[in-house]
Amino acid sequence: MPYRDKLIKHTRRDIERLKNRGFRPTTWIGIVLYGGTLGLLFVVPIVAGAYLGRWLDTLASGYSVRWTVSLIVLGITVGGYNVFRFLRDRT
């Protein structure tokens, strides 16, 4: 019987912790990490597109920035989609 009472006591405590989990104030480090994650999700595809586009443009004869501009725009689109998905999954 003492084990049963102990189990009930610990279960109630865990249930209260779960209920109050969403009411804890956000910490500064959490805000910084969250913002950094969003930034990386947005910026990395843009930078990768710029480097890949620049490399493809160097393979073409003459002066060309078509691949660079096209892949930067694609990177902006992919980065925006990444941020949208991340925010949608977190809320």
N, C-alpha and C positions, 0 to 999 in steps of 0.2 A: 503494500500500500504506500509506503513512503516514496517509492520510485514513481508511482502514478501521480502523486501530488507534486513531486519535483518536475515531472514531465509537463504537467498542466501549467505550472508556474512559469517554466521556461518557454512554453508555447505561447502563453499570453504575452510575455515580454517580447518575444519575436514578432508577434502580430502588431503590438504597439509600435515597435521600431519600423516595421514596414509601413504602417499608416502615417507615421511622422516623417518618413524619409523624404517625401516631396516638399515638406515645409521648411527644410533647412536652408539657411541663406547661402547664396552662391559666394564662393571665395574668389579672390582676385586671381589666384593661380589658375582656377578653373576657367575664368573668363579669358585669360591670356591663352591658355591651351586651346580652348574652343575657337577663338579668333584665329590663332595660328593654323589650326587644322583647316578652317575655312579658306584661309589665304593660300595655303599649299594646294588645296584641292582646286582652286581657281587658277593659280599662277603656273603651276608645273605644266599643264597642257599647253599653255600659251608659249612658254619658253621652249618647250620641246618642239612645238610647231615652228617657231622662229629658227631654231638651229637646223632642223630637218629641211625647212624651206630654203635656208641660206645654202646648205650643202647641195641641194638639188639645183639651185640657181647657178652655183659654180660649175656644175657639169654642163650646163647649156652654153652655147657659144654666144658671145656678145654680152651686153649688160641686160640683166633681167632680174626683176623682183616679183615676178608672178607667183612663183611657188611660195616665197616668203610671206607675201601678203595673204595668199589663199590659206596657208596653213596657220597663220596667226589668227585669222578669222575663225577657222575651224577649231583652234585651241580655245578661243573665247567661248564658242558654242559648247564645246565639251566641258570646259571649266564651269560654265554656268549650270550645265546639267548636273555635274558632280555636286556642286553646292546645293542645288535644288533637292537632289536625292538625299544628301546628307541631312539637310534640315527637315525634310519630310519624314525621314526614318527616326529622327530624334524627338519629334513632337508627337 
